[in-house]
Amino acid sequence: FDLVKHQIGQVHMRDLFLEEYPWRTLISALAGMNFGGYCFAEIPESSDPIRVLKYYRGLFRAYQGL
């Protein structure tokens, strides 16, 4: 991660509920480098996109320990 972190401008993320992926480690590393880019949710379409964004925001903040 440290070798390429200066080149990271966007992160493509799948479902945050997948426990086998080290989300907390990734989000902590992004925070540690003061990541100012974009995170894209690579997930299926939803009929309620606002609800999905709130879900992602909540999980993202939980993984940050906020």
PDB file of N, CA, C and O in Angstrom:
ATOM      1  N   PHE A   1       0.826  -1.191   0.000  1.00  0.00           N
ATOM      2  CA  PHE A   1       0.000   0.000   0.000  1.00  0.00           C
ATOM      3  C   PHE A   1       0.867   1.250   0.000  1.00  0.00           C
ATOM      4  O   PHE A   1       0.620   2.192  -0.753  1.00  0.00           O
ATOM      5  N   ASP A   2       1.891   1.249   0.857  1.00  0.00           N
ATOM      6  CA  ASP A   2       2.753   2.430   0.970  1.00  0.00           C
ATOM      7  C   ASP A   2       3.472   2.758  -0.334  1.00  0.00           C
ATOM      8  O   ASP A   2       3.791   3.918  -0.594  1.00  0.00           O
ATOM      9  N   LEU A   3       3.730   1.738  -1.158  1.00  0.00           N
ATOM     10  CA  LEU A   3       4.436   1.973  -2.419  1.00  0.00           C
ATOM     11  C   LEU A   3       3.581   2.692  -3.451  1.00  0.00           C
ATOM     12  O   LEU A   3       4.113   3.373  -4.327  1.00  0.00           O
ATOM     13  N   VAL A   4       2.262   2.550  -3.360  1.00  0.00           N
ATOM     14  CA  VAL A   4       1.386   3.140  -4.383  1.00  0.00           C
ATOM     15  C   VAL A   4       0.415   4.191  -3.842  1.00  0.00           C
ATOM     16  O   VAL A   4      -0.349   4.773  -4.612  1.00  0.00           O
ATOM     17  N   LYS A   5       0.431   4.438  -2.543  1.00  0.00           N
ATOM     18  CA  LYS A   5      -0.581   5.325  -1.962  1.00  0.00           C
ATOM     19  C   LYS A   5      -0.575   6.728  -2.558  1.00  0.00           C
ATOM     20  O   LYS A   5      -1.619   7.379  -2.593  1.00  0.00           O
ATOM     21  N   HIS A   6       0.554   7.200  -3.019  1.00  0.00           N
ATOM     22  CA  HIS A   6       0.619   8.543  -3.618  1.00  0.00           C
ATOM     23  C   HIS A   6      -0.071   8.600  -4.981  1.00  0.00           C
ATOM     24  O   HIS A   6      -0.299   9.685  -5.514  1.00  0.00           O
ATOM     25  N   GLN A   7      -0.404   7.438  -5.546  1.00  0.00           N
ATOM     26  CA  GLN A   7      -1.059   7.389  -6.853  1.00  0.00           C
ATOM     27  C   GLN A   7      -2.559   7.104  -6.751  1.00  0.00           C
ATOM     28  O   GLN A   7      -3.257   7.099  -7.765  1.00  0.00           O
ATOM     29  N   ILE A   8      -3.052   6.869  -5.554  1.00  0.00           N
ATOM     30  CA  ILE A   8      -4.464   6.510  -5.377  1.00  0.00           C
ATOM     31  C   ILE A   8      -5.323   7.771  -5.399  1.00  0.00           C
ATOM     32  O   ILE A   8      -5.176   8.652  -4.552  1.00  0.00           O
ATOM     33  N   GLY A   9      -6.217   7.843  -6.376  1.00  0.00           N
ATOM     34  CA  GLY A   9      -7.109   8.988  -6.498  1.00  0.00           C
ATOM     35  C   GLY A   9      -8.565   8.594  -6.385  1.00  0.00           C
ATOM     36  O   GLY A   9      -9.429   9.427  -6.113  1.00  0.00           O
ATOM     37  N   GLN A  10      -8.832   7.299  -6.599  1.00  0.00           N
ATOM     38  CA  GLN A  10     -10.190   6.798  -6.473  1.00  0.00           C
ATOM     39  C   GLN A  10     -10.139   5.335  -6.055  1.00  0.00           C
ATOM     40  O   GLN A  10      -9.211   4.598  -6.391  1.00  0.00           O
ATOM     41  N   VAL A  11     -11.155   4.944  -5.319  1.00  0.00           N
ATOM     42  CA  VAL A  11     -11.235   3.584  -4.807  1.00  0.00           C
ATOM     43  C   VAL A  11     -12.587   3.013  -5.201  1.00  0.00           C
ATOM     44  O   VAL A  11     -13.625   3.626  -4.952  1.00  0.00           O
ATOM     45  N   HIS A  12     -12.571   1.846  -5.813  1.00  0.00           N
ATOM     46  CA  HIS A  12     -13.802   1.154  -6.175  1.00  0.00           C
ATOM     47  C   HIS A  12     -14.078   0.119  -5.096  1.00  0.00           C
ATOM     48  O   HIS A  12     -13.252  -0.755  -4.835  1.00  0.00           O
ATOM     49  N   MET A  13     -15.246   0.226  -4.471  1.00  0.00           N
ATOM     50  CA  MET A  13     -15.592  -0.636  -3.341  1.00  0.00           C
ATOM     51  C   MET A  13     -16.810  -1.479  -3.670  1.00  0.00           C
ATOM     52  O   MET A  13     -17.737  -1.025  -4.340  1.00  0.00           O
ATOM     53  N   ARG A  14     -16.792  -2.710  -3.191  1.00  0.00           N
ATOM     54  CA  ARG A  14     -17.984  -3.546  -3.326  1.00  0.00           C
ATOM     55  C   ARG A  14     -18.778  -3.450  -2.025  1.00  0.00           C
ATOM     56  O   ARG A  14     -18.550  -2.541  -1.227  1.00  0.00           O
ATOM     57  N   ASP A  15     -19.698  -4.367  -1.807  1.00  0.00           N
ATOM     58  CA  ASP A  15     -20.559  -4.277  -0.629  1.00  0.00           C
ATOM     59  C   ASP A  15     -19.768  -4.261   0.664  1.00  0.00           C
ATOM     60  O   ASP A  15     -18.930  -5.132   0.898  1.00  0.00           O
ATOM     61  N   LEU A  16     -20.032  -3.274   1.499  1.00  0.00           N
ATOM     62  CA  LEU A  16     -19.311  -3.109   2.759  1.00  0.00           C
ATOM     63  C   LEU A  16     -19.685  -4.149   3.809  1.00  0.00           C
ATOM     64  O   LEU A  16     -18.984  -4.283   4.812  1.00  0.00           O
ATOM     65  N   PHE A  17     -20.771  -4.888   3.601  1.00  0.00           N
ATOM     66  CA  PHE A  17     -21.159  -5.895   4.590  1.00  0.00           C
ATOM     67  C   PHE A  17     -20.354  -7.184   4.458  1.00  0.00           C
ATOM     68  O   PHE A  17     -20.472  -8.068   5.306  1.00  0.00           O
ATOM     69  N   LEU A  18     -19.542  -7.309   3.415  1.00  0.00           N
ATOM     70  CA  LEU A  18     -18.749  -8.522   3.207  1.00  0.00           C
ATOM     71  C   LEU A  18     -17.608  -8.566   4.217  1.00  0.00           C
ATOM     72  O   LEU A  18     -16.617  -7.849   4.079  1.00  0.00           O
ATOM     73  N   GLU A  19     -17.755  -9.400   5.218  1.00  0.00           N
ATOM     74  CA  GLU A  19     -16.822  -9.427   6.337  1.00  0.00           C
ATOM     75  C   GLU A  19     -15.460 -10.005   5.984  1.00  0.00           C
ATOM     76  O   GLU A  19     -14.490  -9.764   6.702  1.00  0.00           O
ATOM     77  N   GLU A  20     -15.363 -10.760   4.901  1.00  0.00           N
ATOM     78  CA  GLU A  20     -14.071 -11.352   4.551  1.00  0.00           C
ATOM     79  C   GLU A  20     -13.085 -10.332   3.975  1.00  0.00           C
ATOM     80  O   GLU A  20     -11.892 -10.614   3.868  1.00  0.00           O
ATOM     81  N   TYR A  21     -13.578  -9.153   3.605  1.00  0.00           N
ATOM     82  CA  TYR A  21     -12.684  -8.112   3.085  1.00  0.00           C
ATOM     83  C   TYR A  21     -12.242  -7.215   4.242  1.00  0.00           C
ATOM     84  O   TYR A  21     -13.060  -6.874   5.097  1.00  0.00           O
ATOM     85  N   PRO A  22     -10.985  -6.833   4.285  1.00  0.00           N
ATOM     86  CA  PRO A  22     -10.483  -6.019   5.413  1.00  0.00           C
ATOM     87  C   PRO A  22     -10.831  -4.535   5.288  1.00  0.00           C
ATOM     88  O   PRO A  22      -9.947  -3.692   5.132  1.00  0.00           O
ATOM     89  N   TRP A  23     -12.130  -4.225   5.358  1.00  0.00           N
ATOM     90  CA  TRP A  23     -12.580  -2.841   5.181  1.00  0.00           C
ATOM     91  C   TRP A  23     -11.962  -1.895   6.192  1.00  0.00           C
ATOM     92  O   TRP A  23     -11.518  -0.805   5.833  1.00  0.00           O
ATOM     93  N   ARG A  24     -11.929  -2.298   7.443  1.00  0.00           N
ATOM     94  CA  ARG A  24     -11.395  -1.407   8.483  1.00  0.00           C
ATOM     95  C   ARG A  24      -9.929  -1.067   8.193  1.00  0.00           C
ATOM     96  O   ARG A  24      -9.504   0.071   8.393  1.00  0.00           O
ATOM     97  N   THR A  25      -9.165  -2.044   7.726  1.00  0.00           N
ATOM     98  CA  THR A  25      -7.755  -1.815   7.389  1.00  0.00           C
ATOM     99  C   THR A  25      -7.632  -0.846   6.222  1.00  0.00           C
ATOM    100  O   THR A  25      -6.819   0.077   6.265  1.00  0.00           O
ATOM    101  N   LEU A  26      -8.441  -1.051   5.172  1.00  0.00           N
ATOM    102  CA  LEU A  26      -8.395  -0.168   4.002  1.00  0.00           C
ATOM    103  C   LEU A  26      -8.790   1.255   4.373  1.00  0.00           C
ATOM    104  O   LEU A  26      -8.091   2.205   4.021  1.00  0.00           O
ATOM    105  N   ILE A  27      -9.893   1.406   5.074  1.00  0.00           N
ATOM    106  CA  ILE A  27     -10.381   2.740   5.416  1.00  0.00           C
ATOM    107  C   ILE A  27      -9.415   3.445   6.356  1.00  0.00           C
ATOM    108  O   ILE A  27      -9.217   4.656   6.254  1.00  0.00           O
ATOM    109  N   SER A  28      -8.822   2.702   7.256  1.00  0.00           N
ATOM    110  CA  SER A  28      -7.812   3.279   8.149  1.00  0.00           C
ATOM    111  C   SER A  28      -6.591   3.746   7.359  1.00  0.00           C
ATOM    112  O   SER A  28      -6.047   4.818   7.626  1.00  0.00           O
ATOM    113  N   ALA A  29      -6.165   2.944   6.391  1.00  0.00           N
ATOM    114  CA  ALA A  29      -5.015   3.323   5.561  1.00  0.00           C
ATOM    115  C   ALA A  29      -5.327   4.563   4.733  1.00  0.00           C
ATOM    116  O   ALA A  29      -4.474   5.438   4.587  1.00  0.00           O
ATOM    117  N   LEU A  30      -6.536   4.649   4.193  1.00  0.00           N
ATOM    118  CA  LEU A  30      -6.932   5.828   3.420  1.00  0.00           C
ATOM    119  C   LEU A  30      -6.958   7.069   4.308  1.00  0.00           C
ATOM    120  O   LEU A  30      -6.496   8.137   3.907  1.00  0.00           O
ATOM    121  N   ALA A  31      -7.494   6.924   5.505  1.00  0.00           N
ATOM    122  CA  ALA A  31      -7.528   8.053   6.443  1.00  0.00           C
ATOM    123  C   ALA A  31      -6.115   8.457   6.834  1.00  0.00           C
ATOM    124  O   ALA A  31      -5.823   9.645   6.972  1.00  0.00           O
ATOM    125  N   GLY A  32      -5.241   7.478   7.012  1.00  0.00           N
ATOM    126  CA  GLY A  32      -3.865   7.750   7.408  1.00  0.00           C
ATOM    127  C   GLY A  32      -3.070   8.517   6.372  1.00  0.00           C
ATOM    128  O   GLY A  32      -2.097   9.195   6.701  1.00  0.00           O
ATOM    129  N   MET A  33      -3.489   8.408   5.112  1.00  0.00           N
ATOM    130  CA  MET A  33      -2.788   9.138   4.050  1.00  0.00           C
ATOM    131  C   MET A  33      -3.536  10.415   3.671  1.00  0.00           C
ATOM    132  O   MET A  33      -3.197  11.073   2.687  1.00  0.00           O
ATOM    133  N   ASN A  34      -4.565  10.761   4.467  1.00  0.00           N
ATOM    134  CA  ASN A  34      -5.398  11.937   4.185  1.00  0.00           C
ATOM    135  C   ASN A  34      -6.005  11.865   2.789  1.00  0.00           C
ATOM    136  O   ASN A  34      -5.967  12.835   2.031  1.00  0.00           O
ATOM    137  N   PHE A  35      -6.558  10.718   2.465  1.00  0.00           N
ATOM    138  CA  PHE A  35      -7.167  10.476   1.160  1.00  0.00           C
ATOM    139  C   PHE A  35      -8.208  11.539   0.862  1.00  0.00           C
ATOM    140  O   PHE A  35      -9.107  11.778   1.669  1.00  0.00           O
ATOM    141  N   GLY A  36      -8.091  12.175  -0.289  1.00  0.00           N
ATOM    142  CA  GLY A  36      -9.025  13.217  -0.683  1.00  0.00           C
ATOM    143  C   GLY A  36      -9.733  12.894  -1.974  1.00  0.00           C
ATOM    144  O   GLY A  36     -10.343  13.765  -2.594  1.00  0.00           O
ATOM    145  N   GLY A  37      -9.654  11.628  -2.386  1.00  0.00           N
ATOM    146  CA  GLY A  37     -10.269  11.225  -3.643  1.00  0.00           C
ATOM    147  C   GLY A  37     -11.703  10.768  -3.458  1.00  0.00           C
ATOM    148  O   GLY A  37     -12.392  11.167  -2.520  1.00  0.00           O
ATOM    149  N   TYR A  38     -12.127   9.922  -4.375  1.00  0.00           N
ATOM    150  CA  TYR A  38     -13.503   9.437  -4.381  1.00  0.00           C
ATOM    151  C   TYR A  38     -13.536   7.941  -4.129  1.00  0.00           C
ATOM    152  O   TYR A  38     -12.625   7.211  -4.518  1.00  0.00           O
ATOM    153  N   CYS A  39     -14.599   7.495  -3.472  1.00  0.00           N
ATOM    154  CA  CYS A  39     -14.874   6.074  -3.288  1.00  0.00           C
ATOM    155  C   CYS A  39     -16.136   5.763  -4.082  1.00  0.00           C
ATOM    156  O   CYS A  39     -17.175   6.391  -3.876  1.00  0.00           O
ATOM    157  N   PHE A  40     -16.046   4.800  -4.982  1.00  0.00           N
ATOM    158  CA  PHE A  40     -17.171   4.415  -5.820  1.00  0.00           C
ATOM    159  C   PHE A  40     -17.753   3.100  -5.323  1.00  0.00           C
ATOM    160  O   PHE A  40     -17.012   2.147  -5.083  1.00  0.00           O
ATOM    161  N   ALA A  41     -19.054   3.039  -5.170  1.00  0.00           N
ATOM    162  CA  ALA A  41     -19.728   1.817  -4.732  1.00  0.00           C
ATOM    163  C   ALA A  41     -20.062   0.972  -5.957  1.00  0.00           C
ATOM    164  O   ALA A  41     -20.920   1.346  -6.757  1.00  0.00           O
ATOM    165  N   GLU A  42     -19.398  -0.146  -6.104  1.00  0.00           N
ATOM    166  CA  GLU A  42     -19.643  -1.073  -7.211  1.00  0.00           C
ATOM    167  C   GLU A  42     -20.704  -2.069  -6.751  1.00  0.00           C
ATOM    168  O   GLU A  42     -20.402  -3.208  -6.396  1.00  0.00           O
ATOM    169  N   ILE A  43     -21.946  -1.611  -6.766  1.00  0.00           N
ATOM    170  CA  ILE A  43     -23.053  -2.414  -6.252  1.00  0.00           C
ATOM    171  C   ILE A  43     -24.215  -2.371  -7.245  1.00  0.00           C
ATOM    172  O   ILE A  43     -24.260  -1.503  -8.117  1.00  0.00           O
ATOM    173  N   PRO A  44     -25.162  -3.318  -7.108  1.00  0.00           N
ATOM    174  CA  PRO A  44     -26.322  -3.311  -8.002  1.00  0.00           C
ATOM    175  C   PRO A  44     -27.165  -2.047  -7.834  1.00  0.00           C
ATOM    176  O   PRO A  44     -27.122  -1.384  -6.797  1.00  0.00           O
ATOM    177  N   GLU A  45     -27.922  -1.736  -8.868  1.00  0.00           N
ATOM    178  CA  GLU A  45     -28.825  -0.589  -8.843  1.00  0.00           C
ATOM    179  C   GLU A  45     -29.881  -0.768  -7.752  1.00  0.00           C
ATOM    180  O   GLU A  45     -30.263  -1.889  -7.416  1.00  0.00           O
ATOM    181  N   SER A  46     -30.337   0.338  -7.217  1.00  0.00           N
ATOM    182  CA  SER A  46     -31.353   0.303  -6.165  1.00  0.00           C
ATOM    183  C   SER A  46     -32.507   1.229  -6.526  1.00  0.00           C
ATOM    184  O   SER A  46     -32.324   2.252  -7.187  1.00  0.00           O
ATOM    185  N   SER A  47     -33.689   0.851  -6.082  1.00  0.00           N
ATOM    186  CA  SER A  47     -34.852   1.721  -6.292  1.00  0.00           C
ATOM    187  C   SER A  47     -34.874   2.863  -5.273  1.00  0.00           C
ATOM    188  O   SER A  47     -35.671   3.793  -5.395  1.00  0.00           O
ATOM    189  N   ASP A  48     -33.996   2.786  -4.269  1.00  0.00           N
ATOM    190  CA  ASP A  48     -33.919   3.815  -3.226  1.00  0.00           C
ATOM    191  C   ASP A  48     -32.456   4.225  -3.029  1.00  0.00           C
ATOM    192  O   ASP A  48     -31.848   3.868  -2.020  1.00  0.00           O
ATOM    193  N   PRO A  49     -31.884   4.973  -3.984  1.00  0.00           N
ATOM    194  CA  PRO A  49     -30.456   5.298  -3.920  1.00  0.00           C
ATOM    195  C   PRO A  49     -30.058   6.135  -2.703  1.00  0.00           C
ATOM    196  O   PRO A  49     -28.936   6.001  -2.216  1.00  0.00           O
ATOM    197  N   ILE A  50     -30.939   6.983  -2.208  1.00  0.00           N
ATOM    198  CA  ILE A  50     -30.619   7.786  -1.020  1.00  0.00           C
ATOM    199  C   ILE A  50     -30.416   6.875   0.188  1.00  0.00           C
ATOM    200  O   ILE A  50     -29.490   7.073   0.975  1.00  0.00           O
ATOM    201  N   ARG A  51     -31.275   5.891   0.329  1.00  0.00           N
ATOM    202  CA  ARG A  51     -31.144   4.936   1.436  1.00  0.00           C
ATOM    203  C   ARG A  51     -29.818   4.180   1.338  1.00  0.00           C
ATOM    204  O   ARG A  51     -29.145   3.973   2.348  1.00  0.00           O
ATOM    205  N   VAL A  52     -29.448   3.773   0.142  1.00  0.00           N
ATOM    206  CA  VAL A  52     -28.187   3.047  -0.052  1.00  0.00           C
ATOM    207  C   VAL A  52     -27.000   3.937   0.302  1.00  0.00           C
ATOM    208  O   VAL A  52     -26.055   3.477   0.944  1.00  0.00           O
ATOM    209  N   LEU A  53     -27.036   5.203  -0.107  1.00  0.00           N
ATOM    210  CA  LEU A  53     -25.941   6.118   0.234  1.00  0.00           C
ATOM    211  C   LEU A  53     -25.835   6.313   1.742  1.00  0.00           C
ATOM    212  O   LEU A  53     -24.733   6.382   2.286  1.00  0.00           O
ATOM    213  N   LYS A  54     -26.974   6.401   2.413  1.00  0.00           N
ATOM    214  CA  LYS A  54     -26.953   6.530   3.872  1.00  0.00           C
ATOM    215  C   LYS A  54     -26.381   5.273   4.522  1.00  0.00           C
ATOM    216  O   LYS A  54     -25.641   5.359   5.502  1.00  0.00           O
ATOM    217  N   TYR A  55     -26.720   4.117   3.982  1.00  0.00           N
ATOM    218  CA  TYR A  55     -26.182   2.842   4.458  1.00  0.00           C
ATOM    219  C   TYR A  55     -24.665   2.825   4.304  1.00  0.00           C
ATOM    220  O   TYR A  55     -23.946   2.465   5.236  1.00  0.00           O
ATOM    221  N   TYR A  56     -24.181   3.212   3.133  1.00  0.00           N
ATOM    222  CA  TYR A  56     -22.732   3.249   2.893  1.00  0.00           C
ATOM    223  C   TYR A  56     -22.048   4.246   3.817  1.00  0.00           C
ATOM    224  O   TYR A  56     -20.986   3.953   4.368  1.00  0.00           O
ATOM    225  N   ARG A  57     -22.632   5.393   3.986  1.00  0.00           N
ATOM    226  CA  ARG A  57     -22.034   6.402   4.867  1.00  0.00           C
ATOM    227  C   ARG A  57     -21.952   5.884   6.298  1.00  0.00           C
ATOM    228  O   ARG A  57     -20.933   6.053   6.968  1.00  0.00           O
ATOM    229  N   GLY A  58     -23.018   5.260   6.758  1.00  0.00           N
ATOM    230  CA  GLY A  58     -23.033   4.725   8.114  1.00  0.00           C
ATOM    231  C   GLY A  58     -21.988   3.641   8.324  1.00  0.00           C
ATOM    232  O   GLY A  58     -21.270   3.656   9.323  1.00  0.00           O
ATOM    233  N   LEU A  59     -21.896   2.703   7.390  1.00  0.00           N
ATOM    234  CA  LEU A  59     -20.893   1.645   7.513  1.00  0.00           C
ATOM    235  C   LEU A  59     -19.479   2.201   7.391  1.00  0.00           C
ATOM    236  O   LEU A  59     -18.580   1.786   8.123  1.00  0.00           O
ATOM    237  N   PHE A  60     -19.284   3.130   6.475  1.00  0.00           N
ATOM    238  CA  PHE A  60     -17.965   3.737   6.291  1.00  0.00           C
ATOM    239  C   PHE A  60     -17.522   4.417   7.587  1.00  0.00           C
ATOM    240  O   PHE A  60     -16.379   4.263   8.017  1.00  0.00           O
ATOM    241  N   ARG A  61     -18.428   5.165   8.200  1.00  0.00           N
ATOM    242  CA  ARG A  61     -18.106   5.848   9.462  1.00  0.00           C
ATOM    243  C   ARG A  61     -17.866   4.835  10.579  1.00  0.00           C
ATOM    244  O   ARG A  61     -16.994   5.039  11.424  1.00  0.00           O
ATOM    245  N   ALA A  62     -18.622   3.762  10.589  1.00  0.00           N
ATOM    246  CA  ALA A  62     -18.419   2.729  11.612  1.00  0.00           C
ATOM    247  C   ALA A  62     -17.039   2.094  11.462  1.00  0.00           C
ATOM    248  O   ALA A  62     -16.357   1.852  12.458  1.00  0.00           O
ATOM    249  N   TYR A  63     -16.626   1.826  10.235  1.00  0.00           N
ATOM    250  CA  TYR A  63     -15.297   1.256  10.005  1.00  0.00           C
ATOM    251  C   TYR A  63     -14.195   2.237  10.389  1.00  0.00           C
ATOM    252  O   TYR A  63     -13.081   1.823  10.712  1.00  0.00           O
ATOM    253  N   GLN A  64     -14.495   3.526  10.357  1.00  0.00           N
ATOM    254  CA  GLN A  64     -13.523   4.541  10.781  1.00  0.00           C
ATOM    255  C   GLN A  64     -13.494   4.679  12.295  1.00  0.00           C
ATOM    256  O   GLN A  64     -12.591   5.308  12.847  1.00  0.00           O
ATOM    257  N   GLY A  65     -14.467   4.099  12.958  1.00  0.00           N
ATOM    258  CA  GLY A  65     -14.552   4.219  14.404  1.00  0.00           C
ATOM    259  C   GLY A  65     -15.224   5.498  14.855  1.00  0.00           C
ATOM    260  O   GLY A  65     -15.027   5.930  15.990  1.00  0.00           O
ATOM    261  N   LEU A  66     -16.017   6.114  13.987  1.00  0.00           N
ATOM    262  CA  LEU A  66     -16.711   7.366  14.327  1.00  0.00           C
ATOM    263  C   LEU A  66     -18.079   7.089  14.915  1.00  0.00           C
ATOM    264  O   LEU A  66     -18.804   8.023  15.259  1.00  0.00           O
TER     265      LEU A  66
END
